[in-house]
């Protein structure tokens, strides 16, 4: 089964993922699904039941105004297929603004593989999912380029690459640029310096109390960088085995249930999205929110509430652009040095956004989106065939 939805006139995608009217998925939707509804201003949404796996694979393309839509694929056990579609849609939009704000010639897209409940699929079951997704990517003819995201590793990309060449971030022994997480961590640290300059009058992170919520690929590398910079670290993760890294870095360990409410200078959400919601916003005890997770705010309107509380929120799609820059290097043939300089440039880029927010009396999130939209609008106005 395949469902393809292009941008329509109603502005919504309530039926885009062919939501069932009976059965367990209908019950899950009726009880408020894990991912809230998303407005539909995208170019394309493709939902397909893979012939090998019998599971749904999804690609959302938000914009190709600046170039092909690039965005990783995540493997996740969503409560319902519509949750996977909504996640792809919201993440694809974020990728559009991330690329535009970073000055890259890329659009925004996202892939989702709806995994079954239980442990992550392995062996032939996993391979079937990956090949099904690879076929979907190939069917889009290069309009979407996939890469690594939550639940996906370099070996998975190799399997996807058996069905499509439209991917980036392959292991070096397969001609790719490898793991992008070190570049993402480099960019997050650069963004933290810009935030510290804005809030404290100095970019120095030494001695600053920083809480990292999530020690995955990026969070763990960020923790090491911040420890080397002399920050006073506290870390948390649902994987208790990560306590070993905390001890190694002489960082305080915080239980996951308390991580978002810890007192600190900088709070870095580095796990899944929606970490800041209406329930916990009023109890945050930080000066700055600056992390690598996508869609850290459960609702974009919370950016205003954070500003009213005097908390500086660094837009996540600006902060975590280092990984995108890294894979862009693979597409455009940049050297590692050039990619590193672009990632370090996130400090200057975020400083400009914070200054614009002050000048326009708006939140940094709105400033980042306005600046990105201005670039998108300029690209769309450019005459066809223009240099």
N, C-alpha and C positions, 0 to 999 in steps of 0.2 A: 504493500500500500504506500502511495506517495501523495502528499498534499503539498501543493506549491501555492504560495500566496504572494502576490506583488502588492505594492502600495495601493490602497483603495481610498474611497472617499469618506468612509466613516471614522477613520482615525483610530480604530481599535482592532485587536486581533483576538477577540473572544472565541472565534471559531477556527482560528488559524491552525491549531494543533489537533483538529478533529476530536475535540473532547467528548468522551462517552457520556451517555445519558443514564446508563445503568451500570451496576457492578461496582467493584471496589474503588476504581479510579473516580467514579462519580461521587462516591461517598467522601473521598479525600477532598475533591473540589468543593463539595458542599460545606465542608468543615474548615474552609480557608486553607488554601494550599500554601506550600512553603514559599512560593515566589508570587508576589502580588501582581495584578494586571499591569501591563506595559502599553503605553500609547504607541501607535504604529505609524512611524514616519520613515520606514525603511524601504529600500529598493526591492528586497526579495526575502522570502522566508520559505525554505524547503524542508519538509518533514517527510521522511521515508522509512518504511519498515524494511530493514535489511533482509535480503533473501536468505543469507546464511545463518544469521543470528536470531531472526525473528524479533529483534529489538529495534526501537526507533533511533534513527540518526538524524541530526538536524543541523542546518547551516542557516544563519541569519546574515544578510548583507545589508548594512545600514547605508553606506555611501561609497561610490567609486569616483567621486568628483575629482579627487586629487591623485588617484591611482588605484591599483587593485586592492580589494578589501582584505586586510591581513588581520588575523586573530587566531589565537590558539584554540585547541579543542579540549574540552574537559570531559572526563569519564566519571559519571556520578549517578547514584541510585535515587533519582527523583521520585517523589511520591506519586506523581502523575505526569504523563507526557506533556501536558500543557505547561507544567512547571519548567520542564526542560526547554520548551519553546520560548517561554517568557525570559528565562535566564539568558538564552542565546540572544534574544532581542535587546535586552538591556545592556549586556556586555558588548554587543556589536556597536551600539551607539557610543559607548564609552571609548571603544577603540578608534572610532572616527575622530572624536575630539582629541584623543591622546595623540594621534598621528598629526592632526592639523596643528595642535598647539606646539608640538615638538618641531614643526617645520619640515616634516617628512612628506615625500610624494607617495602617500599611501592612503587608502580608504579604511573603513572599519567593518569588520565581520567577526563572527564567532561560530565555533562548532560545538556541538553537544552530542555525546553518546549516552543514551539512557541505559545505564547498567541495571542489572537485576538487584534486588535486595540481598543483603548478606555480604560475605567477604568479597573483595575485588575479584572479578573474573580472571581466570588464569588459563594457560594452555590453549587448547583449540577453541574454547569458548571465547577467550579474549581475542584470539586471532580473527575469529569470525566477525566480531564487532569492528575491529580495526579495518579489515578488508571492506566491509560494508560501508564504513565511513569514507574510505579511500575512493570507492566508486562514486559516492555522492560528490566529493570534492572534484573529481575528474569531470563529472557531468556539467559542472559550472564553467568549464572552458577557460580557467585562469582568472575569472572575476574574483575568486576567493582563494587566498593562500593560507594554509593552516600551519600551525606550530604547536609547541608543547604548552600544556596548561594543567590544571588540577587533575590528578589521577593518571596522567600520561607521562611516560618517560621516553628517553631517546630511542630505546629499542622498539617502542610502539610506533614512533615516527618511521622507523625503517620498514615496518610492516605496512603502514599506510602508503609509504612510498612505492610499494609493489603495484599499487593501483593508480597512483597519480604522481606527477612530478611537481604539482603545485603545493609545495611545502618548504619550510625552512626550519633551521635548528637541528638538522641531522648531526649525528656524531662525526667528529673529524675524520674517522676512518671510512666514513661513507661520503666524504666530500663536503660536510657541513661545518658550521661554526661552533657546534657543541652547546653546552649548557649556558643559557642566557642569565641565570640567576646571579652570578657575580656582578654583572653589569647593572642588574636591577638594584642590588644592594648598594652599589657605588652611587647610583642616582638618588636613592632614598637618603643616604648620608648627606649628599650634596643639598638635597631639599631641606633637610633638617638644619643645615647651616644657614640657609636663607631664612627659615622660620625663626631661628635663634637670633639672627641679626634684627629681624623685624620686631620681635617681642622683647628681647633682652638688650639690644644694642650692641651685640657681639656675636659673630658666627661660631665662636668656640663652643665645642660640645664637652670638653673636659670638665668634669665635676657636675654636669647636668644629670639629674635623675631621669632616666629613660626607661619606660616599660615597653617591652616587646611582647605582644600577644600573638603567639604563633611562631614556632621554630621550624618551619618547613624549609624548603630549598633556599628561599630568600631570607626569611627571618633568622635562620642560623648564621648565614654569612653576614647579615647586617649586624648581628650581635657581636661577631668577632671583630668587625670593623670598628664598632663603637667602643668595644673594650680596648682596642688598640689606641683609640682616640682619647681614652681616659674618662669615658662616661661612667656614671654610677648606674649599673644595670640591674634591672629586675626583669625576669622572663617567665613565660608561661606557655604550656602546650597541653593538649589533651593526651598526648603520648608521654606517660610518666618516665619512659626511658630517656627523655630529653633532659632529665635532671642531671645527667652526667655532663652535658655541655654546660649547664648552669654552674656546676661545681668547677669545671675546667676554667671558666671565665671569671670565677669568683663573683657570680651574679646571684642576687636573691631569687628564690623560687616562689612564684605566686600560683595558687590553685586557679584553674581556668574559670571557676565560678566567681572569682574576685578580681580577675585581671583588668577589666575595664574600669573598675572603681578605685584602683590604686592611686595613691597620691604621687604625683610626679610633675616634672617640667614638660616632658614630651611623652605622649602616648602613641605607640606605633601599632595599629591593628594590622597584623600580617597573616591572617588566616582567611576564612571565607568572608563574603560580604554581609552587610546588614548588622555589623557589630555595634553600631550606635543607633539606638531606636528611641522612641518616645518614652519607654519605660526607664531607660538608664541615663538619658541625657542630663536630666536634672541632678544626677548624683555623681557626674564625672568630676574628678579632682585633678585636672591637668590644666596646663597653660596652653598647650599646643597638641593638636592631633595631626600626626604626619606618619603614615604607614604605607605599606606596599599592597595591601588587599584592594581588590576591585570593589567598587560600590560599597564603601564603608558605611554610608548613611542609608538606613532602611528607607528613608524618604528624603528627597532632595530639599524639601522645605525645612529640614532640620538644620541646614546650613545657617539659616537666619536665626534659629534658636540658639545655636552655638555662638554666633556673633553677639547676640543679646547677653549671653552669659560671660562674654569677654574671652572666649576660647577661640584661638586662631586655628582654623581648619584649612589644611593644605589639600587642595583637590587631588584625589588619588590618581586620576589619569595624568596629572602632571608629575607627581612624585614617582610613580612606578614606570615611567617611560623608558628607563634604561634597558629593560629587556627587549622592548620593541626596537630600540636603537640598535641593539646587538644583532637581531635577526635582519634588520634593514641593511646592516653592513653586509650580510651574506647575499642579499638580493642585489645590492648595488655595487658590490665589490670593494667596499671600504676596507682599509687596513684596520687592525685591532687598535692601533694608536688613535686613528681618526674616530673610531667608534667610542673609545674611552673619553676622548675630548668632548664628544657630543653628549655623553652621559654626564660628565662633570658640568656641562653647560646647563643642566637642569637647575643648578643654583641660580644662575643669572636669569633663566627663563622664569622661575618662580618669583624671584625678586621683582621682576617687571610686572608680573601678574598682581603681586601684593601691592605694588605702587599704583597700578591701574585701579585696583579695588578701592584704595584710599581716595584717589582722584575723583572717581565716579560715585563714591559713597555707596558701594555695593559689596557683597560678600566676595571673597576670593574665588569661590566656586562659580558665581555668576560672571566674574571678570574673566576667568579662564575660558568659559564657554563663549562669551561674547567675542573675545580675541580669536578663538578657534573658528567661530562662525563667520567672522569677518574674512578670514582666509578662505573658507569654503565658498562663501558668496562670491569672492573675487575670482575663484577658479571657475565657478559656474557661469560667470559673466564673460569669461575669456572666450573670444571667438574660436570656433572650431578650426583646427589647423594652425593656430597661433603658436609661435615658438615658445 
